[in-house]
Amino acid sequence: MKVDRLEHRFVASVPEQIDPGFLYISLDFATMMHRCACGCGREVVTPLSPKDWRMTYDGQSVSVHPSVGSWSLPCRSHYVIKQGKIRWAGDWSDEQVEIGRRADLLRKRGNNPEPWQSTEQPQIEEKMDEQPSLLGKLWTFLFKTN
């Protein structure tokens, strides 16, 4: 069953049972895990690091940046977790997925150390205007062609 929000659970380690509708966060292992929000039941693992995903906790809810793109799963779900709520993002073509993967790899290798700042279009465009980069060009391609 598709979910519209994920309730966060801070855990010491990843539990054996991953229940739908929950985002398990292990700071000790710098990892988050949840069942895909589309309802397919697959486990989604997102590592926490400045060059992977970042999690913010405001005392009540959790937000995750950048978006979760399950490109390796049959469902190919793509969504943002903002204050615990699922915000569905557009489908990406195979070409867009490949460009995103290459940009991730460049960022992880240090070729573009600037972390993803936001998933909201106005802030992304503002950032791109300041410093055009491969990552900025990627965002332009991905969001202006959808």
C-alpha positions in Angstrom: 0.0 0.0 0.0 1.3 3.4 -1.0 2.2 5.7 1.9 2.0 9.4 2.1 4.3 9.9 5.1 7.1 8.1 6.9 7.3 8.1 10.7 10.9 8.3 11.9 12.5 5.9 14.3 16.0 6.5 15.6 17.6 3.1 16.2 21.0 1.9 17.4 21.1 -0.6 14.5 18.8 -1.6 11.6 16.0 -3.8 13.0 15.4 -7.2 11.5 11.8 -6.3 10.7 11.4 -3.2 8.5 7.7 -2.1 8.7 6.1 0.0 6.0 5.5 3.6 6.9 8.6 4.0 9.0 12.0 5.5 8.3 14.6 3.8 10.5 17.6 6.0 11.2 20.8 4.6 12.6 23.3 7.4 13.4 25.8 4.9 14.6 25.9 3.3 11.2 25.1 6.5 9.3 22.3 4.8 7.4 18.5 5.1 6.9 16.2 2.3 5.8 12.6 2.1 4.9 10.1 0.2 2.7 9.6 1.9 -0.6 6.8 4.5 -0.3 5.1 3.2 -3.5 4.0 0.1 -1.5 6.0 -2.4 -3.5 7.5 -3.7 -0.2 11.2 -3.4 -1.3 13.7 -2.1 1.2 15.4 1.2 0.4 18.7 1.9 2.1 20.2 5.4 2.0 23.6 6.1 3.5 24.1 9.4 5.4 27.1 11.5 4.5 27.8 14.9 3.0 28.2 13.3 -0.4 25.2 11.0 -0.2 21.9 11.8 1.6 21.5 14.2 4.4 18.8 14.0 7.1 17.6 16.9 9.1 15.5 16.6 12.3 13.6 19.6 13.5 12.5 18.0 16.8 9.3 16.7 15.4 9.9 15.4 11.9 12.6 14.3 9.5 13.5 15.6 6.0 15.9 13.9 3.6 17.9 15.5 0.8 18.3 14.9 -2.0 15.3 12.9 -3.3 15.1 9.1 -3.1 15.2 7.6 -6.6 14.7 3.9 -6.6 16.1 3.4 -10.1 17.3 -0.1 -9.5 13.9 -1.3 -8.3 11.1 -2.4 -10.7 8.8 0.4 -9.4 11.4 3.2 -10.1 9.8 5.3 -7.4 11.1 8.9 -7.0 10.1 11.0 -4.0 11.3 13.6 -1.5 10.8 13.1 2.3 10.0 16.5 3.7 9.0 16.8 7.3 8.0 13.1 7.2 5.7 13.6 4.3 6.2 11.9 0.9 6.3 14.3 -2.0 6.3 12.5 -5.3 8.7 13.6 -7.8 8.6 13.2 -11.6 9.7 10.0 -13.4 13.1 10.2 -14.9 14.1 8.7 -18.2 17.0 6.2 -18.4 19.1 9.1 -19.8 18.3 11.3 -16.8 19.1 8.5 -14.3 22.5 7.9 -16.0 23.3 11.6 -15.9 22.3 11.7 -12.2 24.5 8.7 -11.4 27.5 10.3 -13.2 27.0 13.5 -11.3 26.8 11.6 -8.0 30.0 9.8 -8.9 31.8 13.1 -9.7 30.6 14.6 -6.5 31.8 11.6 -4.5 35.2 11.7 -6.1 35.5 15.4 -5.1 35.2 16.8 -8.6 32.2 18.8 -7.5 32.2 19.0 -3.7 29.2 21.2 -3.5 26.4 19.2 -1.7 22.9 19.2 -3.0 21.2 22.3 -1.5 17.5 21.7 -2.1 15.0 19.8 -4.1 12.8 22.9 -4.6 13.1 24.4 -8.0 13.4 28.1 -7.2 16.4 27.6 -4.8 18.1 25.2 -7.3 17.8 27.8 -10.1 19.1 30.5 -7.8 22.1 28.3 -6.8 22.8 27.5 -10.5 22.9 31.1 -11.4 25.6 31.8 -8.8 27.9 28.9 -9.8 27.2 27.1 -13.0 28.7 23.6 -12.7 28.2 20.1 -14.0 25.7 19.5 -11.2 23.9 22.8 -12.0 23.7 21.8 -15.6 22.3 18.4 -14.5 19.6 20.1 -12.5 18.7 22.4 -15.4 18.4 19.4 -17.7 16.4 17.3 -15.2 13.9 20.0 -14.1 13.4 22.0 -17.3 12.7 19.0 -19.5 10.0 17.6 -17.2 
